[in-house]
Amino acid sequence: MSGLPATAPVVIIGAGCIGASIAYELGRRGVKDVVVIEKEPFAGAGSTSKAAGGIRAQFSTPLNVRISMMSIARFKTFSDEMETDPVFFPVGYLFLLGDPGSWATFQRQADMQRSLGLPVQTLSPEGAREIVPELNIEDLLGATFCLDDGLGNPHEVTQSYVTRARQLGAVFHFGDAARGLVMDGGRVTGVRTASGTISTPMVVNAAGPHAAEVAAWAGVDLPVKAVRRHCFTTEPLPMARESLPMIVDLKSGVYMHRESGGLLLGYANPEEPEGFNLSVNWDLLERIVEPAMHRVPALEAAEVSNGWAGLYETTPDHNSVLGPPRNVAGLMLANGFSGHGFMHAPAVGQLITEWIVDGKPSLDLSPLRLERFAEQQATVEANVI
Ligand SMILES: Cc1cc2nc3c(=O)[nH]c(=O)nc-3n(C[C@H](O)[C@H](O)[C@H](O)COP(=O)(O)OP(=O)(O)OC[C@H]3O[C@@H](n4cnc5c(N)ncnc54)[C@H](O)[C@@H]3O)c2cc1C
């Protein structure tokens, strides 16, 4: 761990995909000497390292569609911009709908998404099987598919941000936990860490599942809760071809995509309590295997190769909280991504940077202000998996 600088124009707490993206975007806009404080010894060690890598714009709220479209545009040019190998694979997201209510909702959402310029298709069950011949479609009513969606590599993306941000003057201060904020009246003026204090006029909270703790140091009540989520992978399977889309079986909540020649299976257990438990609940595999094999009978031949648990940083309406809290100056929130933080990282980096540098973001983010909860103005994002 190198020494903590005494001052910085901006201090970011957390070097996950969000903090790293913001550090890079600030550097791109000419803000030098940004300091990123990360308690772990390297970047992306938190939720970012557990992400399934899904990138999609098929959301239920127009704002999330717009944020995703902004991100996807940046993912498409990412390897040129960052001079890396490709990190984005537009294989598409296939949502499978089996009950009349959700099928009707997804058809309405597809109209909304198309009106925003997203090339989403509504398909018959047979149309879905043309894309994935291994699907059992007997109990499906329809599907939506968007080839702008796909998969990305959270590790590569985050490391690329760190590398480029450093080239642009950012300092990553690893292995030192932020322990408190220095306050002067209603303004944040610094960050206290285990090794010292750094003065700054602007702190960005990018602490992922720990964001509520950081906000509380400034007296801000941020309703971000940590909830454990699981992924399991299989040994290589013939159906796991490179073009296989992300498949989301909405009825069961199981999703799957290609991973290392096999499949990654994910599931959000609705009964999971809040908390920071990261142990793998292997019993959950039983709950996933049955619906997964129902939808894709070829999975009967699959052998499980690995499993891991990570933390979603969830809010009551499953939307992020972006921007400054009303009653505290010098604090910027980039929190509560509720399962879609990786895919939104490029746009969030850009938008938060615009807020800091230009005074306002180029997209109206007011629906994501913290105060929406107290004002009872929150709109739920329904398409969270
Ligand atoms: C199983 C699983 C699957 C997922 N799949 C997807 C997906 O397919 N697509 C998608 O878009 N998203 C997915 N997500 C969500 C995504 O991983 C998160 O939304 C995203 O990584 C959040 O990034 P972050 O930078 O805000 O948080 P993090 O990656 O957690 O980074 C926060 C960092 O802050 C650091 N930190 C915290 N407190 C302090 C402190 N006091 N001092 C210093 N450092 C601190 C932490 O160590 C951490 O490195 C998934 C999540 C899980 C768990």
The ligand as an SDF file (V2000), in Angstrom:
LIG
                    3D

 53 58  0  0  0  0  0  0  0  0999 V2000
  -24.0810  -13.5840   -8.5530 C   0  0  0  0  0  0  0  0  0  0  0  0
  -24.1550  -12.2210   -9.1810 C   0  0  0  0  0  0  0  0  0  0  0  0
  -24.4240  -12.1120  -10.5300 C   0  0  0  0  0  0  0  0  0  0  0  0
  -24.4930  -10.8440  -11.1370 C   0  0  0  0  0  0  0  0  0  0  0  0
  -24.7090  -10.7670  -12.4830 N   0  0  0  0  0  0  0  0  0  0  0  0
  -24.7370   -9.5490  -13.0740 C   0  0  0  0  0  0  0  0  0  0  0  0
  -24.9130   -9.4460  -14.4800 C   0  0  0  0  0  0  0  0  0  0  0  0
  -25.0560  -10.4520  -15.1820 O   0  0  0  0  0  0  0  0  0  0  0  0
  -24.9220   -8.2080  -15.0370 N   0  0  0  0  0  0  0  0  0  0  0  0
  -24.7810   -7.0700  -14.2850 C   0  0  0  0  0  0  0  0  0  0  0  0
  -24.8260   -5.9700  -14.8430 O   0  0  0  0  0  0  0  0  0  0  0  0
  -24.6180   -7.1460  -12.9540 N   0  0  0  0  0  0  0  0  0  0  0  0
  -24.5920   -8.3500  -12.3350 C   0  0  0  0  0  0  0  0  0  0  0  0
  -24.4240   -8.4360  -10.9820 N   0  0  0  0  0  0  0  0  0  0  0  0
  -24.3980   -7.1870  -10.2120 C   0  0  0  0  0  0  0  0  0  0  0  0
  -23.0320   -6.5310  -10.3050 C   0  0  0  0  0  0  0  0  0  0  0  0
  -22.0390   -7.4620   -9.9520 O   0  0  0  0  0  0  0  0  0  0  0  0
  -23.0000   -5.3310   -9.3570 C   0  0  0  0  0  0  0  0  0  0  0  0
  -24.1420   -4.5340   -9.5300 O   0  0  0  0  0  0  0  0  0  0  0  0
  -21.7560   -4.4900   -9.6320 C   0  0  0  0  0  0  0  0  0  0  0  0
  -20.5970   -5.2930   -9.6130 O   0  0  0  0  0  0  0  0  0  0  0  0
  -21.6590   -3.3690   -8.6260 C   0  0  0  0  0  0  0  0  0  0  0  0
  -20.4010   -2.7660   -8.7960 O   0  0  0  0  0  0  0  0  0  0  0  0
  -19.8560   -1.7880   -7.6960 P   0  0  0  0  0  0  0  0  0  0  0  0
  -18.5700   -1.2800   -8.2180 O   0  0  0  0  0  0  0  0  0  0  0  0
  -20.9140   -0.8320   -7.2970 O   0  0  0  0  0  0  0  0  0  0  0  0
  -19.6660   -2.7300   -6.4170 O   0  0  0  0  0  0  0  0  0  0  0  0
  -18.4430   -3.6990   -6.0220 P   0  0  0  0  0  0  0  0  0  0  0  0
  -17.9250   -4.4580   -7.1590 O   0  0  0  0  0  0  0  0  0  0  0  0
  -18.8750   -4.4650   -4.8190 O   0  0  0  0  0  0  0  0  0  0  0  0
  -17.3240   -2.6690   -5.6190 O   0  0  0  0  0  0  0  0  0  0  0  0
  -17.3840   -1.9310   -4.4180 C   0  0  0  0  0  0  0  0  0  0  0  0
  -15.9950   -1.8870   -3.8540 C   0  0  0  0  0  0  0  0  0  0  0  0
  -15.9980   -1.0510   -2.7150 O   0  0  0  0  0  0  0  0  0  0  0  0
  -15.0760   -1.5780   -1.7950 C   0  0  0  0  0  0  0  0  0  0  0  0
  -15.4060   -1.0170   -0.4920 N   0  0  0  0  0  0  0  0  0  0  0  0
  -16.5640   -1.1830    0.2110 C   0  0  0  0  0  0  0  0  0  0  0  0
  -16.5060   -0.5090    1.3630 N   0  0  0  0  0  0  0  0  0  0  0  0
  -15.2890    0.1150    1.3810 C   0  0  0  0  0  0  0  0  0  0  0  0
  -14.6460    0.9480    2.3150 C   0  0  0  0  0  0  0  0  0  0  0  0
  -15.2150    1.2850    3.4950 N   0  0  0  0  0  0  0  0  0  0  0  0
  -13.4070    1.4030    2.0280 N   0  0  0  0  0  0  0  0  0  0  0  0
  -12.7860    1.0560    0.8590 C   0  0  0  0  0  0  0  0  0  0  0  0
  -13.3600    0.2440   -0.0420 N   0  0  0  0  0  0  0  0  0  0  0  0
  -14.6000   -0.2100    0.2110 C   0  0  0  0  0  0  0  0  0  0  0  0
  -15.2710   -3.0690   -1.9090 C   0  0  0  0  0  0  0  0  0  0  0  0
  -14.1630   -3.7830   -1.4290 O   0  0  0  0  0  0  0  0  0  0  0  0
  -15.5130   -3.2410   -3.4030 C   0  0  0  0  0  0  0  0  0  0  0  0
  -14.3260   -3.5730   -4.0980 O   0  0  0  0  0  0  0  0  0  0  0  0
  -24.3140   -9.6760  -10.3530 C   0  0  0  0  0  0  0  0  0  0  0  0
  -24.0380   -9.7830   -9.0100 C   0  0  0  0  0  0  0  0  0  0  0  0
  -23.9420  -11.0340   -8.4180 C   0  0  0  0  0  0  0  0  0  0  0  0
  -23.6340  -11.1250   -6.9520 C   0  0  0  0  0  0  0  0  0  0  0  0
  1  2  1  0
  2  3  1  0
  2 52  2  0
  3  4  2  0
  4  5  1  0
  4 50  1  0
  5  6  2  0
  6  7  1  0
  6 13  1  0
  7  8  2  0
  7  9  1  0
  9 10  1  0
 10 11  2  0
 10 12  1  0
 12 13  2  0
 13 14  1  0
 14 15  1  0
 14 50  1  0
 15 16  1  0
 16 17  1  0
 16 18  1  0
 18 19  1  0
 18 20  1  0
 20 21  1  0
 20 22  1  0
 22 23  1  0
 23 24  1  0
 24 25  2  0
 24 26  1  0
 24 27  1  0
 27 28  1  0
 28 29  2  0
 28 30  1  0
 28 31  1  0
 31 32  1  0
 32 33  1  0
 33 34  1  0
 33 48  1  0
 34 35  1  0
 35 36  1  0
 35 46  1  0
 36 37  1  0
 36 45  1  0
 37 38  2  0
 38 39  1  0
 39 40  1  0
 39 45  2  0
 40 41  1  0
 40 42  2  0
 42 43  1  0
 43 44  2  0
 44 45  1  0
 46 47  1  0
 46 48  1  0
 48 49  1  0
 50 51  2  0
 51 52  1  0
 52 53  1  0
M  END
$$$$
